Amino acid sequence: MARHKRLRDPGLIRHVMSRGNGKMRIFLEEDDYQKFLRVLHDVLDRYDVECWDFCAMPNHYHLTLKNRSPNLPEALRHLNGEYATWWNAAHQRVGHVFQGRYTDQIVQDDDYVRSLTRYIALNPVRAGLVDRPEQWPWSSYRCVAGLCATPAFLLADRVLERFAGETLEEQRQQYTAHVLQRSAEEELRIATFRSRQRIIGTREFKLALLNRTASASTSSSSKLETLGFI
């Protein structure tokens, strides 16, 4: 099957996920998590990419990114490649560390981004690793909620700006309440982040993105398929 074309357009919010080869563990101990975050910091700085949210799990990771330049594929290749090289050396392994290319979804701002923050924060809870999101140390949830210091590479304010509140504390309260809420509508929306959909948002958002990025020489059907709309 032919690969989908990557959309390089800057200024888009993206949910990025990469998994260990054959679903193997890529974080075996604390040093692995710490090394990954250091590499992530360097890559974000070098390629001028914003990181709004993250969660590193035993066999995969999630990121919410916004690229300022059309260079996200290069940034993610650098991230996975440098970490994989270090990991193999550190654990005396050989071969692939990650399972193929990373996956990414373009996410509409506001409600869909808020749902993405909830999905990422609750990943360790859904996996049965912890009972509450603040108990998982390798996630940005504690930082955004104001429970610990924020690393230099994380733009937690980008998440908090999407929650109502006149003060930082009120925004944090709205954020944590949103993450912990349970509603059928929210669960349906969260399911889309586990799907193969490449664009998460309203039909209008998808069509606007299509018109913005697709070549005029491509048929409408082919454009929609390229963007993962159909």
Contacts in CASP RR format, 6 or more apart in sequence:
PFRMAT RR
TARGET T0000
AUTHOR 0000-0000-0000
METHOD contacts of the structure
MODEL  1
MARHKRLRDPGLIRHVMSRGNGKMRIFLEEDDYQKFLRVLHDVLDRYDVE
CWDFCAMPNHYHLTLKNRSPNLPEALRHLNGEYATWWNAAHQRVGHVFQG
RYTDQIVQDDDYVRSLTRYIALNPVRAGLVDRPEQWPWSSYRCVAGLCAT
PAFLLADRVLERFAGETLEEQRQQYTAHVLQRSAEEELRIATFRSRQRII
GTREFKLALLNRTASASTSSSSKLETLGFI
3 101 0 8 1.000
4 198 0 8 1.000
4 226 0 8 1.000
4 228 0 8 1.000
5 226 0 8 1.000
6 72 0 8 1.000
6 73 0 8 1.000
6 104 0 8 1.000
7 106 0 8 1.000
7 209 0 8 1.000
7 213 0 8 1.000
7 227 0 8 1.000
8 70 0 8 1.000
8 71 0 8 1.000
8 72 0 8 1.000
8 73 0 8 1.000
9 70 0 8 1.000
9 212 0 8 1.000
9 213 0 8 1.000
10 67 0 8 1.000
10 68 0 8 1.000
10 69 0 8 1.000
10 70 0 8 1.000
11 66 0 8 1.000
11 67 0 8 1.000
11 68 0 8 1.000
12 66 0 8 1.000
12 67 0 8 1.000
12 106 0 8 1.000
12 209 0 8 1.000
13 52 0 8 1.000
13 64 0 8 1.000
13 65 0 8 1.000
13 66 0 8 1.000
13 106 0 8 1.000
13 107 0 8 1.000
13 108 0 8 1.000
13 109 0 8 1.000
13 113 0 8 1.000
14 64 0 8 1.000
14 65 0 8 1.000
14 66 0 8 1.000
14 67 0 8 1.000
14 72 0 8 1.000
14 104 0 8 1.000
14 105 0 8 1.000
14 106 0 8 1.000
14 107 0 8 1.000
15 62 0 8 1.000
15 63 0 8 1.000
15 64 0 8 1.000
15 104 0 8 1.000
15 105 0 8 1.000
15 107 0 8 1.000
15 116 0 8 1.000
15 120 0 8 1.000
15 193 0 8 1.000
15 200 0 8 1.000
16 62 0 8 1.000
16 63 0 8 1.000
16 64 0 8 1.000
16 65 0 8 1.000
16 76 0 8 1.000
16 102 0 8 1.000
16 103 0 8 1.000
16 104 0 8 1.000
17 60 0 8 1.000
17 61 0 8 1.000
17 62 0 8 1.000
17 63 0 8 1.000
17 102 0 8 1.000
17 103 0 8 1.000
17 104 0 8 1.000
18 60 0 8 1.000
18 61 0 8 1.000
18 76 0 8 1.000
18 80 0 8 1.000
18 98 0 8 1.000
18 99 0 8 1.000
18 102 0 8 1.000
18 103 0 8 1.000
19 59 0 8 1.000
19 60 0 8 1.000
19 98 0 8 1.000
19 99 0 8 1.000
20 26 0 8 1.000
20 59 0 8 1.000
20 60 0 8 1.000
20 97 0 8 1.000
20 98 0 8 1.000
20 99 0 8 1.000
21 95 0 8 1.000
21 96 0 8 1.000
21 97 0 8 1.000
21 98 0 8 1.000
21 99 0 8 1.000
21 100 0 8 1.000
22 99 0 8 1.000
23 59 0 8 1.000
23 60 0 8 1.000
23 99 0 8 1.000
24 59 0 8 1.000
25 58 0 8 1.000
25 59 0 8 1.000
26 32 0 8 1.000
26 58 0 8 1.000
26 59 0 8 1.000
26 60 0 8 1.000
26 61 0 8 1.000
26 83 0 8 1.000
26 87 0 8 1.000
26 97 0 8 1.000
26 98 0 8 1.000
27 33 0 8 1.000
27 36 0 8 1.000
27 56 0 8 1.000
27 57 0 8 1.000
27 58 0 8 1.000
27 59 0 8 1.000
27 138 0 8 1.000
28 91 0 8 1.000
31 90 0 8 1.000
32 87 0 8 1.000
32 90 0 8 1.000
33 56 0 8 1.000
33 137 0 8 1.000
33 138 0 8 1.000
35 83 0 8 1.000
35 86 0 8 1.000
35 87 0 8 1.000
35 90 0 8 1.000
36 56 0 8 1.000
36 61 0 8 1.000
36 83 0 8 1.000
37 54 0 8 1.000
37 56 0 8 1.000
37 138 0 8 1.000
37 151 0 8 1.000
37 153 0 8 1.000
39 79 0 8 1.000
39 82 0 8 1.000
39 83 0 8 1.000
39 86 0 8 1.000
40 51 0 8 1.000
40 54 0 8 1.000
40 63 0 8 1.000
40 79 0 8 1.000
40 153 0 8 1.000
41 151 0 8 1.000
41 152 0 8 1.000
41 153 0 8 1.000
43 49 0 8 1.000
43 75 0 8 1.000
43 78 0 8 1.000
43 79 0 8 1.000
43 82 0 8 1.000
44 50 0 8 1.000
44 51 0 8 1.000
44 75 0 8 1.000
44 153 0 8 1.000
45 153 0 8 1.000
46 75 0 8 1.000
46 78 0 8 1.000
47 67 0 8 1.000
47 69 0 8 1.000
47 71 0 8 1.000
47 72 0 8 1.000
47 74 0 8 1.000
47 75 0 8 1.000
47 78 0 8 1.000
48 67 0 8 1.000
48 68 0 8 1.000
48 69 0 8 1.000
48 71 0 8 1.000
49 65 0 8 1.000
49 66 0 8 1.000
49 67 0 8 1.000
49 68 0 8 1.000
49 71 0 8 1.000
49 72 0 8 1.000
49 75 0 8 1.000
50 65 0 8 1.000
50 66 0 8 1.000
50 67 0 8 1.000
50 68 0 8 1.000
50 155 0 8 1.000
50 158 0 8 1.000
51 63 0 8 1.000
51 64 0 8 1.000
51 65 0 8 1.000
51 153 0 8 1.000
51 154 0 8 1.000
51 155 0 8 1.000
52 64 0 8 1.000
52 65 0 8 1.000
52 66 0 8 1.000
52 117 0 8 1.000
52 154 0 8 1.000
52 155 0 8 1.000
52 156 0 8 1.000
52 158 0 8 1.000
52 159 0 8 1.000
53 62 0 8 1.000
53 63 0 8 1.000
53 64 0 8 1.000
53 116 0 8 1.000
53 117 0 8 1.000
53 120 0 8 1.000
53 121 0 8 1.000
53 140 0 8 1.000
53 144 0 8 1.000
53 154 0 8 1.000
53 159 0 8 1.000
54 61 0 8 1.000
54 62 0 8 1.000
54 63 0 8 1.000
54 64 0 8 1.000
54 120 0 8 1.000
54 139 0 8 1.000
54 140 0 8 1.000
54 154 0 8 1.000
55 61 0 8 1.000
55 62 0 8 1.000
55 120 0 8 1.000
55 121 0 8 1.000
55 123 0 8 1.000
55 124 0 8 1.000
55 136 0 8 1.000
55 138 0 8 1.000
55 139 0 8 1.000
55 140 0 8 1.000
55 141 0 8 1.000
56 138 0 8 1.000
56 139 0 8 1.000
57 123 0 8 1.000
57 124 0 8 1.000
57 127 0 8 1.000
57 129 0 8 1.000
57 138 0 8 1.000
58 129 0 8 1.000
62 119 0 8 1.000
62 120 0 8 1.000
62 123 0 8 1.000
64 107 0 8 1.000
64 113 0 8 1.000
64 116 0 8 1.000
64 117 0 8 1.000
64 120 0 8 1.000
64 159 0 8 1.000
65 72 0 8 1.000
66 158 0 8 1.000
67 75 0 8 1.000
72 104 0 8 1.000
76 102 0 8 1.000
76 104 0 8 1.000
80 97 0 8 1.000
80 98 0 8 1.000
80 102 0 8 1.000
81 97 0 8 1.000
81 98 0 8 1.000
83 97 0 8 1.000
84 96 0 8 1.000
84 97 0 8 1.000
84 98 0 8 1.000
87 93 0 8 1.000
87 97 0 8 1.000
88 94 0 8 1.000
88 95 0 8 1.000
88 97 0 8 1.000
104 198 0 8 1.000
105 193 0 8 1.000
105 197 0 8 1.000
105 198 0 8 1.000
105 199 0 8 1.000
105 200 0 8 1.000
106 198 0 8 1.000
106 199 0 8 1.000
106 200 0 8 1.000
106 209 0 8 1.000
107 113 0 8 1.000
107 116 0 8 1.000
107 200 0 8 1.000
107 201 0 8 1.000
108 200 0 8 1.000
108 201 0 8 1.000
108 202 0 8 1.000
108 205 0 8 1.000
109 162 0 8 1.000
110 162 0 8 1.000
111 189 0 8 1.000
112 189 0 8 1.000
112 200 0 8 1.000
112 201 0 8 1.000
113 159 0 8 1.000
113 162 0 8 1.000
114 162 0 8 1.000
114 163 0 8 1.000
114 178 0 8 1.000
115 186 0 8 1.000
115 189 0 8 1.000
115 190 0 8 1.000
115 193 0 8 1.000
116 193 0 8 1.000
116 200 0 8 1.000
117 144 0 8 1.000
117 159 0 8 1.000
117 162 0 8 1.000
117 175 0 8 1.000
117 178 0 8 1.000
117 179 0 8 1.000
118 178 0 8 1.000
118 179 0 8 1.000
118 181 0 8 1.000
118 186 0 8 1.000
118 190 0 8 1.000
119 190 0 8 1.000
119 193 0 8 1.000
120 139 0 8 1.000
120 140 0 8 1.000
120 141 0 8 1.000
121 133 0 8 1.000
121 139 0 8 1.000
121 140 0 8 1.000
121 141 0 8 1.000
121 179 0 8 1.000
122 133 0 8 1.000
122 179 0 8 1.000
123 139 0 8 1.000
124 130 0 8 1.000
124 133 0 8 1.000
124 135 0 8 1.000
124 136 0 8 1.000
124 139 0 8 1.000
125 131 0 8 1.000
125 132 0 8 1.000
125 133 0 8 1.000
125 136 0 8 1.000
129 136 0 8 1.000
130 136 0 8 1.000
133 139 0 8 1.000
133 141 0 8 1.000
133 179 0 8 1.000
133 180 0 8 1.000
134 141 0 8 1.000
134 142 0 8 1.000
134 145 0 8 1.000
134 147 0 8 1.000
140 154 0 8 1.000
140 156 0 8 1.000
141 179 0 8 1.000
142 148 0 8 1.000
143 149 0 8 1.000
143 150 0 8 1.000
143 151 0 8 1.000
143 154 0 8 1.000
143 156 0 8 1.000
144 150 0 8 1.000
144 156 0 8 1.000
144 159 0 8 1.000
144 160 0 8 1.000
144 172 0 8 1.000
144 175 0 8 1.000
145 172 0 8 1.000
145 175 0 8 1.000
145 176 0 8 1.000
146 172 0 8 1.000
150 156 0 8 1.000
159 175 0 8 1.000
160 168 0 8 1.000
160 171 0 8 1.000
160 172 0 8 1.000
160 175 0 8 1.000
161 171 0 8 1.000
163 171 0 8 1.000
163 174 0 8 1.000
163 175 0 8 1.000
163 178 0 8 1.000
164 170 0 8 1.000
164 171 0 8 1.000
164 174 0 8 1.000
165 171 0 8 1.000
165 174 0 8 1.000
192 200 0 8 1.000
193 200 0 8 1.000
197 228 0 8 1.000
198 227 0 8 1.000
198 228 0 8 1.000
198 229 0 8 1.000
199 205 0 8 1.000
199 206 0 8 1.000
199 209 0 8 1.000
199 227 0 8 1.000
199 228 0 8 1.000
199 229 0 8 1.000
206 227 0 8 1.000
206 229 0 8 1.000
209 227 0 8 1.000
210 223 0 8 1.000
210 224 0 8 1.000
210 227 0 8 1.000
210 229 0 8 1.000
213 227 0 8 1.000
214 223 0 8 1.000
214 226 0 8 1.000
214 227 0 8 1.000
215 223 0 8 1.000
218 226 0 8 1.000
221 230 0 8 1.000
224 230 0 8 1.000
END
